[in-house]
Amino acid sequence: MRQAHTIVFSALMALATPSLAVAQNANAHPVIGDKAPRELLNRDLAALPMKQQQAWIHGAVTQAVTVLSGTAPEMSACIAEWYFGAGTGKETLVAGVRRYPDLPTGAMVWAVAQRACPPI
């Protein structure tokens, strides 16, 4: 009896495996697909609605500020003020997405942030 359950379970898992792969692809973003963040180009980001572009940029800046807070707290604070405070970070980065379509978005965010807040 136990062997029959194992055989039935194995057969069901074999049948279900292709549908699991389809279900995972169904979770892919409709515009950028399954691209890893480091592979995302500005042209990919520009194809998204503005709110999604802003959310992606917001996340990249937050990550940079967080990482820098341990090793370069002055630069971290400068970038936070430039983007989240009274600076021009939000407008500058959204414009950079359109100006440099072939650049990886993460690299563009980092380069523009460094220009606004050079390492101290």
Backbone as CSV, one residue per row, in Angstrom:
resi,resn,N_x,N_y,N_z,CA_x,CA_y,CA_z,C_x,C_y,C_z
1,MET,0.826,-1.185,0.000,0.000,0.000,0.000,0.876,1.256,0.000
2,ARG,1.898,1.233,0.830,2.793,2.384,0.927,3.501,2.630,-0.411
3,GLN,3.860,1.567,-1.086,4.539,1.675,-2.368,3.598,2.274,-3.415
4,ALA,2.334,1.932,-3.358,1.356,2.477,-4.302,1.208,3.975,-4.100
5,HIS,1.189,4.429,-2.836,1.111,5.874,-2.566,2.318,6.600,-3.131
6,THR,3.502,5.989,-2.982,4.727,6.604,-3.492,4.676,6.735,-5.008
7,ILE,4.192,5.705,-5.672,4.103,5.729,-7.132,3.096,6.785,-7.583
8,VAL,1.942,6.846,-6.946,0.922,7.833,-7.304,1.448,9.247,-7.045
9,PHE,2.085,9.452,-5.898,2.624,10.769,-5.567,3.687,11.186,-6.583
10,SER,4.579,10.279,-6.942,5.628,10.578,-7.916,5.034,10.942,-9.269
11,ALA,4.014,10.220,-9.678,3.365,10.512,-10.961,2.698,11.882,-10.936
12,LEU,2.023,12.204,-9.831,1.388,13.519,-9.718,2.414,14.643,-9.722
13,MET,3.532,14.451,-9.044,4.588,15.472,-9.026,5.176,15.662,-10.421
14,ALA,5.354,14.574,-11.154,5.891,14.681,-12.510,4.935,15.451,-13.414
15,LEU,3.645,15.248,-13.231,2.656,15.968,-14.030,2.566,17.436,-13.615
16,ALA,2.777,17.704,-12.346,2.633,19.070,-11.838,3.856,19.935,-12.119
17,THR,5.007,19.349,-12.319,6.241,20.115,-12.487,6.181,21.104,-13.646
18,PRO,5.721,20.733,-14.850,5.646,21.736,-15.915,4.725,22.897,-15.558
19,SER,3.625,22.641,-14.883,2.717,23.732,-14.533,3.326,24.637,-13.461
20,LEU,4.219,24.101,-12.633,4.915,24.950,-11.668,5.822,25.936,-12.390
21,ALA,6.485,25.483,-13.437,7.350,26.377,-14.205,6.536,27.481,-14.863
22,VAL,5.372,27.132,-15.383,4.503,28.135,-15.995,4.027,29.119,-14.935
23,ALA,3.693,28.630,-13.758,3.220,29.502,-12.687,4.319,30.474,-12.270
24,GLN,5.574,30.027,-12.229,6.662,30.930,-11.876,6.814,32.017,-12.933
25,ASN,6.698,31.674,-14.210,6.798,32.671,-15.264,5.627,33.636,-15.221
26,ALA,4.501,33.194,-14.698,3.341,34.072,-14.582,3.620,35.197,-13.588
27,ASN,4.598,35.001,-12.692,4.957,36.030,-11.730,5.960,37.037,-12.288
28,ALA,6.428,36.807,-13.504,7.375,37.735,-14.114,6.679,39.065,-14.386
29,HIS,7.446,40.130,-14.294,6.894,41.458,-14.552,6.486,41.541,-16.026
30,PRO,5.330,42.121,-16.331,4.863,42.145,-17.720,5.740,42.970,-18.661
31,VAL,6.539,43.889,-18.144,7.377,44.716,-19.014,8.842,44.285,-18.967
32,ILE,9.401,44.117,-17.765,10.824,43.807,-17.653,11.111,42.321,-17.474
33,GLY,10.084,41.518,-17.348,10.264,40.071,-17.259,10.976,39.651,-15.991
34,ASP,11.921,38.726,-16.144,12.658,38.169,-15.009,14.059,38.754,-14.878
35,LYS,14.316,39.916,-15.470,15.658,40.495,-15.413,16.072,40.752,-13.973
36,ALA,17.321,40.406,-13.695,17.886,40.731,-12.384,18.100,42.240,-12.325
37,PRO,18.011,42.845,-11.146,18.191,44.298,-11.051,19.483,44.802,-11.695
38,ARG,20.574,44.043,-11.595,21.841,44.496,-12.175,21.808,44.484,-13.705
39,GLU,20.846,43.771,-14.302,20.723,43.704,-15.760,19.736,44.716,-16.317
40,LEU,19.034,45.413,-15.450,18.011,46.355,-15.878,18.651,47.593,-16.490
41,LEU,18.293,47.899,-17.724,18.787,49.099,-18.385,17.772,50.224,-18.220
42,ASN,18.246,51.444,-18.370,17.339,52.589,-18.265,16.190,52.491,-19.272
43,ARG,16.450,51.945,-20.451,15.373,51.798,-21.441,14.273,50.868,-20.919
44,ASP,14.656,49.841,-20.147,13.664,48.948,-19.542,12.836,49.704,-18.511
45,LEU,13.523,50.482,-17.693,12.830,51.246,-16.654,11.910,52.295,-17.280
46,ALA,12.360,52.923,-18.360,11.556,53.962,-19.017,10.265,53.405,-19.604
47,ALA,10.216,52.108,-19.851,9.004,51.486,-20.399,7.934,51.282,-19.330
48,LEU,8.303,51.461,-18.066,7.357,51.281,-16.965,6.555,52.565,-16.740
49,PRO,5.386,52.445,-16.130,4.659,53.649,-15.720,5.508,54.466,-14.737
50,MET,5.301,55.758,-14.695,6.128,56.656,-13.880,6.179,56.236,-12.412
51,LYS,5.072,55.817,-11.840,5.060,55.414,-10.424,6.004,54.229,-10.193
52,GLN,6.043,53.282,-11.130,6.930,52.130,-10.984,8.384,52.539,-11.174
53,GLN,8.647,53.471,-12.087,10.012,53.987,-12.251,10.482,54.626,-10.949
54,GLN,9.630,55.473,-10.385,9.984,56.155,-9.151,10.202,55.169,-8.009
55,ALA,9.390,54.135,-7.949,9.544,53.129,-6.889,10.869,52.387,-7.034
56,TRP,11.245,52.045,-8.271,12.502,51.331,-8.498,13.673,52.225,-8.108
57,ILE,13.660,53.478,-8.544,14.735,54.418,-8.217,14.799,54.640,-6.703
58,HIS,13.650,54.809,-6.081,13.576,54.990,-4.631,14.266,53.820,-3.916
59,GLY,13.988,52.613,-4.365,14.611,51.428,-3.765,16.119,51.405,-3.959
60,ALA,16.587,51.795,-5.157,18.028,51.807,-5.424,18.735,52.844,-4.557
61,VAL,18.125,54.015,-4.404,18.722,55.063,-3.565,18.709,54.631,-2.097
62,THR,17.621,54.060,-1.654,17.542,53.574,-0.273,18.623,52.542,0.002
63,GLN,18.847,51.654,-0.939,19.888,50.640,-0.787,21.264,51.296,-0.705
64,ALA,21.537,52.262,-1.565,22.830,52.942,-1.533,23.037,53.661,-0.197
65,VAL,22.019,54.364,0.265,22.109,55.093,1.537,22.359,54.121,2.684
66,THR,21.676,53.002,2.670,21.829,52.007,3.728,23.226,51.408,3.734
67,VAL,23.715,51.024,2.560,25.044,50.418,2.466,26.118,51.413,2.904
68,LEU,26.007,52.648,2.443,27.010,53.661,2.772,26.974,54.097,4.236
69,SER,25.855,53.904,4.893,25.738,54.383,6.273,26.778,53.767,7.198
70,GLY,27.249,52.581,6.884,28.248,51.929,7.727,29.674,52.342,7.424
71,THR,29.977,52.661,6.171,31.355,52.952,5.786,31.594,54.419,5.452
72,ALA,30.575,55.120,4.991,30.713,56.533,4.607,29.471,57.291,5.055
73,PRO,29.303,57.467,6.378,28.069,58.067,6.879,27.801,59.480,6.356
74,GLU,28.858,60.267,6.107,28.643,61.619,5.581,28.064,61.573,4.172
75,MET,28.614,60.694,3.357,28.107,60.546,1.987,26.683,59.993,2.007
76,SER,26.422,59.042,2.888,25.083,58.477,3.032,24.074,59.566,3.379
77,ALA,24.438,60.421,4.345,23.544,61.504,4.747,23.344,62.507,3.614
78,CYS,24.398,62.783,2.864,24.304,63.711,1.741,23.348,63.179,0.677
79,ILE,23.497,61.897,0.316,22.620,61.302,-0.702,21.181,61.280,-0.200
80,ALA,20.989,60.960,1.072,19.628,60.937,1.631,18.996,62.322,1.539
81,GLU,19.750,63.350,1.873,19.214,64.714,1.799,18.972,65.127,0.344
82,TRP,19.897,64.763,-0.530,19.788,65.103,-1.954,18.549,64.466,-2.580
83,TYR,18.276,63.209,-2.202,17.148,62.503,-2.821,15.849,62.670,-2.033
84,PHE,15.886,62.440,-0.732,14.662,62.435,0.074,14.326,63.800,0.671
85,GLY,15.326,64.659,0.762,15.121,65.960,1.397,14.868,67.060,0.382
86,ALA,15.616,68.135,0.554,15.395,69.345,-0.254,16.163,69.333,-1.571
87,GLY,16.898,68.273,-1.866,17.709,68.243,-3.086,16.903,67.971,-4.345
88,THR,17.621,67.822,-5.443,16.997,67.617,-6.757,17.126,66.174,-7.233
89,GLY,17.404,65.269,-6.318,17.685,63.885,-6.687,16.594,63.187,-7.481
90,LYS,15.360,63.344,-7.062,14.271,62.641,-7.745,14.173,63.071,-9.201
91,GLU,14.181,64.371,-9.445,14.065,64.878,-10.812,15.301,64.508,-11.640
92,THR,16.471,64.605,-11.023,17.720,64.306,-11.725,17.766,62.852,-12.172
93,LEU,17.375,61.945,-11.301,17.440,60.520,-11.646,16.390,60.136,-12.686
94,VAL,15.192,60.668,-12.582,14.165,60.367,-13.592,14.621,60.896,-14.959
95,ALA,15.230,62.080,-14.984,15.748,62.622,-16.246,16.896,61.760,-16.772
96,GLY,17.734,61.229,-15.871,18.845,60.372,-16.273,18.393,59.085,-16.941
97,VAL,17.254,58.574,-16.523,16.703,57.358,-17.138,16.464,57.604,-18.629
98,ARG,15.958,58.773,-18.975,15.678,59.092,-20.376,16.927,59.518,-21.141
99,ARG,17.821,60.194,-20.458,19.015,60.716,-21.121,20.008,59.612,-21.472
100,TYR,20.093,58.575,-20.659,21.082,57.507,-20.850,20.393,56.137,-20.946
101,PRO,19.678,55.865,-22.035,18.879,54.631,-22.121,19.693,53.345,-22.116
102,ASP,20.962,53.387,-22.517,21.752,52.165,-22.612,22.526,51.825,-21.345
103,LEU,22.435,52.679,-20.335,23.148,52.410,-19.087,22.329,51.512,-18.167
104,PRO,23.021,50.651,-17.403,22.316,49.920,-16.353,21.782,50.925,-15.330
105,THR,20.548,50.766,-14.932,19.907,51.740,-14.044,20.634,51.859,-12.718
106,GLY,21.034,50.752,-12.135,21.744,50.805,-10.857,23.042,51.589,-10.959
107,ALA,23.783,51.404,-12.047,25.035,52.141,-12.236,24.766,53.626,-12.428
108,MET,23.703,53.960,-13.147,23.361,55.363,-13.355,22.987,56.018,-12.025
109,VAL,22.205,55.338,-11.211,21.821,55.880,-9.905,23.074,56.149,-9.081
110,TRP,23.997,55.204,-9.046,25.211,55.351,-8.257,26.074,56.491,-8.800
111,ALA,26.257,56.574,-10.108,27.100,57.618,-10.698,26.528,59.012,-10.433
112,VAL,25.237,59.174,-10.607,24.607,60.478,-10.391,24.657,60.851,-8.911
113,ALA,24.446,59.880,-8.037,24.519,60.153,-6.594,25.931,60.561,-6.197
114,GLN,26.937,59.923,-6.772,28.321,60.287,-6.473,28.648,61.688,-6.969
115,ARG,28.074,62.054,-8.097,28.307,63.415,-8.611,27.684,64.447,-7.665
116,ALA,26.511,64.138,-7.163,25.824,65.063,-6.239,26.510,65.108,-4.877
117,CYS,27.059,63.975,-4.469,27.688,63.875,-3.140,29.011,63.131,-3.273
118,PRO,30.066,63.837,-3.709,31.363,63.157,-3.881,31.834,62.542,-2.563
119,PRO,32.584,61.454,-2.674,33.125,60.843,-1.445,33.928,61.866,-0.659
120,ILE,33.734,61.850,0.621,34.392,62.829,1.499,35.665,62.230,2.069
